């Protein structure tokens, strides 16, 4: 069977001592980031990007993805013990997880979170391995028109799922697309919007933008808020949930995994949305919905399974189509491109070691996370006592070193500073930077495919609806937009994003 | 309705301004035709769209209720911003050891619960750590000591 052979290839790559070490380093940093409130996984990945460029591509991807799903595990620890989401997808885990901790059942809450995450991570890894082959085959049939339509769908998805006003998200996407076009035009060799600065010929440095928007700007905003962490002093003597609790958690875990796996693949989707959806489903289907919010273990198991599955399956569009579905995946695309790899369906055939190695490492990483999160939970809790005033100067310094080291360029530091200030402005006016970074990454690709498709059709835009796959993708886009403007859905969306 | 949504107004005007600058910068680039697009085609289309949306958001700010532009805590923005700027200016001349110390010190002042002794210790520690990790271990090509 091909699947077995592919996974064998993958494990051969993932099990080398170096890659095991990078996987471990990734999930370790991910857990750390997940545990500490105020440091988002996207910030960490942005900061660490430059340091991965000296690594082989597979090791770099293994480590960066480890940070991403590792943060989902770590986030639940803080959610349960401190009632703060260490990571945005852990918001719903606070609801019942912290209540359980208050009732002295912090151990079982942490254990079920880790078990649910591991279970979902395992299933999601299998889904990725199974789904990626046919999807890549399909994607190889794509022409410029399908690629363009797919990217339109992806960007619309990021608009639909952005917090706050949809029209602002549209503006952010367009702004990202426009800034992505800064540099030499590949078709004519003419510089565009470079202000005559030679260095800008290659475009605005992706790392400078990402670290400015998600690193420095985050620090500037976080420092203006009071940093309050009230630790629950808990005895973690009893760690394991009872047999009955475990049995009660099986259906939520299964449902959560299914919800997360589906929502993770959707453009713009991912971990945070999955956990909200799962919590809503568990509360609706429960025979005792009144227990939710008062320490129902199902309210921890479902969302934790969902957010981990969602985090994992959001790699599917990236790995098979080369299209990032969310901002973190956009950073991954950036990492690959700087490594000289153009993400896309050809990666699977051209770089099977990289492709299957990353997938295999996901399962290994999930296994490591159970070990990191259950026996070592005490260690993580003690980390929570490190005050922010000690952490943030280090983050600021690492942001600078990382950005500078890309090309030893003072211009990059200047750009990072500008985008940090712009990022603060975005936060203040309620415009989310995630759709912006997605547009920025997709800008050049979209223009290229748009121009090529229009060129082949001699300027007739009908080409986008003539081809069935492209038409289907655009139909989905229209559907998504229609849903977005329906008042009922809008109200629901606002409700979901309320806390 | 009363109050103008100054947050929306600011964002709308920002978009219009960015679009105007972009349109100015690409004014000389050929448009081409839909079949053979020139380098100016897509950027111009995007800039016009951004300007329209910006104008809409700005106009809507007067009609629909929305948030006012929130107060800005300047201290962290200025200090962290200054630390970043100093890094860019100083690193090629002073080397990483001294630059890291200064950057951490300046950024660290942004904390409301800052303590001098602790901050200086952190600055020294991080400076040593950065040199060991980034230059010695990872081999980044950065000067450690001041460049004459």
Interface residues (C-beta under 8 A of the other chain):
Chain A: X51 X54 X167 X168 X170 X171 X174 X175 X177 X178 X181 X185 X187 X188 X190 X192 X193 X195 X216 X219 X220 X221 X223 X224 X387 X388 X389 X390 X392 X393 X394 X396 X397 X399 X400 X401 X404 X405 X408 X410 X413 X414 X416 X417 X420 X421 X424 X425 X428 X429 X430 X431 X447 X450 X451 X454 X455 X457 X458 X459 X460 X461
Chain B: X7 X8 X10 X11 X14 X15 X18 X22 X25 X26 X29 X33 X34 X35 X36 X37 X38 X39 X40 X41 X42 X43 X46 X47 X49 X50 X53 X54 X56 X57 X67 X69 X70 X72 X73 X75 X76 X77 X80 X81 X83 X84 X85 X87 X88 X89 X91 X92 X96 X100 X103 X104 X105 X107 X108 X110 X111 X112 X113 X114 X115 X118 X119 X122 X123 X126 X130 X134 X138 X139 X140 X141 X142
